[in-house]
Structure formats: C-alpha cells, structure tokens
Amino acid sequence: MDRIRIVGGNQLTGSIPISGAKNAALPLMIASLLTDDTLTLENVPHLADVEQLIRILGNHGVDYSVTGRRERQSEGYSRTVHFTARNIVDTTAPYELVSKMRASFWVIGPLLARMGIAKVSLPGGCAIGTRPVDLFIDGLQALGADISIDSGYVTAKAKRLIGTRYVFPKISVGATHVLLMAATLAKGETVLENAAREPEVVNLAECLIAMGAKISGAGTSTITIEGVDSLHGARHAVIPDRIETGTYAMAVAMTGGDVMLENARPDLLQGALDILAQTGAEITTTNSGIRVRRNGAGIAPVDITTEPFPGFPTDLQAQFMGLMTMSSGTSRITETIFENRFMHVQELARLGANITLAGQTAIVEGVSKLKGAPVMATDLRASVSLVIAGLAAEGETIVNRVYHLDRGFERLEEKLSGCGATIERLAS
Ligand code: EPZ
C-alpha cells in the first residue's frame, strides 16, 4: 500500500489550482440516470471516488467518455466527461459496489423516478458513524414510492412518483440530493422543507434546471420542484472544491507562507474563511481565487462547532484541529454532524498534539511544536489533517493508508510540493 512521506518545516509559497468538487461531481454524475440524452460535466476531478461511481453507473448501463481539458502542466487534472444513460440495463445496485462508496446509494432516486423501480443495497455504516438511510426511505415514501427492505436491499417501486410537501426531520445533504432528483420527474409539485443548503445542492439543482427541470429555492431551506415528463441532456460545470480549498488554506495557516488558491470561490466557504482569519491568517480574494498568507504571526486559538451549511463544515473539522494543535492557547472543537469523527485525535497525539475528548467536543491545548511520526487514519478528511500537521511538524512523518487521500484529493503531493513542501509518495 502506498504511503506519503513528508519532511516538515517548510513554509508554503506559490499557487495551488483547486479542482472540481468531489461532493458536487458525484450527485451530478448520478443525475445522468434521469435522461436518455448525454449529460456533459466539465471540471470533473480525477479521483478514486469518481472512478468508482463511473463503474457503478456503468453497471446500470451508463456509457461515458472523456474529452480532456487536460488543463494544467500534467495529465489528469479535472476533465470533461460525457455520461449517456440511453439504455438502463440494470436497476439493481449490488452490495459489492455500494458498500465501497456510500454516495452510490443515491442512484435510488433517479432510477426509481425514471424506471419505476430501483433495488439498491443498504450502504452500511462507515468509519465516521452509523449513517442510516431512514430519511431517504421516508422521503421517497412521501413521494408515493412503495418501499420494502429485505436481505440488505432496499427495493423502491412507483409507476410514477407524485409531488408532495416533505419536511426533512433532520438536514441531510444526500437525502436532499435524492429527493430533488426524484421529484424532477414526479407528477405535480414537490416542496422540500428543511432541505440542505450546501453549494453542492445548488450545483445539482442548476444542472437539473439545464436538463429541463423546474426548480426554485435551491440554496435556501425550501426547494420547490414542479415535475416534468422527461429531462434532456445538458452541459454543466462542477463547482470548485470548497473542502480542498479550506484544506490548503489551513495548511498555509499552519506552516506560514503565501499561497494563491486558483479558481477557489470564497462564497462557498465564507464561514470557514472568517474563522481562519480569526486565527491570524490573512485572506484576500482576487479575480483568480483566494490568497492565504501567514507571515510571522502566531496562530490564535478559536472555538468552532460543525454545522450544516453555511456553518463550519464537518469535512474541515479534522484539518482545523490540525491547525489548532499549534495555536497559542486552548480551543474547543465540537462535532455535531457525525458521532464518530474524531479518529484523527489519537494520530495527531502521535505527532505531539495535546487533545482531550469530552463527548462531542475536543479540547485542544496548543503546543509550540509537533514532531514527525508514522501515522494513519480511517477516513479521507482525517488523513489530510495528518498531512497538514506533518507539513508543520519537525522531521519526518509517514502517512499510511494513502488510498483515503486518493478518494478526495487530486494530485495532493504535486500541488503541495509545487509550493515548496517536501512531500512524496512511496510506492509499495
Ligand atoms: C455528505 O454526506 C458528504 N458526502 C460528506 O462528505 C459530508 O460530511 C456530509 O454530507 C455532511 O456535510 C458527499 O457529499 C458524498 P448527510 P451525506 O446525509 O450526504 C444523518 C467526505 O469526506 N442521516 O448530510 O451522507 C447522518 O448520519 C464526506 O467527503 C440520517 O440520520 O451526509 C449524519 O449524522 C464524508 N439519516 C447527518 O444526517 C439519513 O437517512 C448528516 O448527514 C441520512 C443522514
């Protein structure tokens, strides 16, 4: 298994191109199931999760082709991908595929809406928590689906879904994506209340509108969808990745330096940027992206609580904890979205961090320096928090289980070494 070797201590200086967002690309790709025309997506990142979803969609009969914008210095940066679901050959998403990536459960919405039936494996829990699917089932039932659960599979049937008013009992990004997609082909009007307001939901809604859907209110907590009989093809761009943006911004805040995050959009993560500014980083927005600087000043401690958008994202919690390990005081980090998202705490401790857990809150006492060590993590964002900490630590850090990073960070080593970091992949 590949590992990443980092020798910490270098400031980061230069520019980093921000890729298309993984968590926007995945639902957009799934939306291709809603039409027999071609859906062309620009700025699709080259990531393990994207490749896995291509396999899953292929199993349903979706053809795809890549016409590159191989836009940067090397091949493989975000591409233009064409998805065509002319013939859906299989409405079952099997356990072997769904268990590898939770978001693949989301095919249930478009398959049901277009084909009248979908049989999708339950995704199971994952490293960050139990992650049930009750909201998906409840919401699809509200749209008139007949749902049964048997032998680990959810089977949903409906001749045609029927518009309804549905109030999410809890905010869920995935369930909002799924009900939004399903409702586009339902008969009549659907009103989704307490919907997720994440930028990825807006990106999906804009794509669906380009495909002929009638949607208003995406980005607010009430989304209204007037069902149509069919959708057509479209061309649509994936938004820049706000989590990748925040991750590199925190890396610079931690190591010091001056980096331009090209193509980054501040409106996608303003809450997190404001917090970062409170820690002492200088954030400026230009036409080409976001510039992050920290020169000389220390890192001020700041308390955060993760919340649905526009609050502080859970997907940046681990990275922010990495930053706070070297602050000049005590910070409290509270996780409210997932019940088990502190696996990085023990690994950061291996680098010399001083963190105490009290239920859903981590109390981080800043230390003046971290020291490199071998570490590993069990999820994507936790892994990258160890990379950030390793960049600021003295000496060598080896990050094991690199496949987590490959799920969500495009060319991580190349982007960081381009800014002066000593970081390399050690092939197994
Ligand atoms: C999306 O996951 C993201 N994944 C996650 O990013 C992100 O952490 C999460 O949203 C929150 O922002 C993708 O977009 C692919 P949720 P999702 O449904 O949609 C509970 C990453 O690292 N819930 O908003 O699965 C759930 O357990 C990943 O890129 C139910 O109780 O998250 C959680 O506590 C990790 N019942 C809360 O809602 C349900 O039926 C929010 O989860 C569904 C969810």
Boltz pocket constraint, residues with backbone or C-beta under 6 A from the ligand:
constraints:
  - pocket:
      binder: B
      contacts: [[A, 22], [A, 23], [A, 24], [A, 26], [A, 102], [A, 103], [A, 129], [A, 130], [A, 131], [A, 132], [A, 133], [A, 134], [A, 135], [A, 136], [A, 170], [A, 171], [A, 172], [A, 173], [A, 174], [A, 175], [A, 314], [A, 315], [A, 336], [A, 337], [A, 338], [A, 339], [A, 380], [A, 381], [A, 408]]
      max_distance: 6.0
